[in-house]
Amino acid sequence: MAETLLVIACGLASYLWRGLGVLLSGRINTASPVFSWVACVAYAMIAGLTVRLVVMPGGTLAHAALADRLIACAVAFVVYFALTRRNLFFGIGSGFVALIALTALRTGG
């Protein structure tokens, strides 16, 4: 019973914020300095988390060599920016395949 109430409370809290977002979205000026600052902070957080995943990973990714992770990132950037005109699917996919291939070559498996 307590779990059900907890799920309902969490759902209501989530939908409350979503509803407020919908109500306020028409009033937000995307060209304002505050909105630009929020966007910059969001991009900085994503960049920081990405660098942390590459340089100081946890779990299974920690078993891959740093050189393999960096080369896979370089492959993903080249494919994303130069070869596929910013196609996220091919960029991420090529980085993933490069990391798997480099790790397999290094470990002999």
ZIPE-V564856 format. One line per field, one symbol per residue. ss: DSSP state (H for helix, E for strand, C for the rest). A space follows every 10 residues. Layout:
# ZIPE-V564856
ss: ???
This chain:
# ZIPE-V564856
ss: CHHHHHHHHH HHHHHHHHHH HHHHHCCCCC CCHHHHHHHH HHHHHHHHHH HHHHHCCCHH HHHCCHHHHH HHHHHHHHHH HHHCCCCHHH HHHHHHHHHH HHHHHHHCC
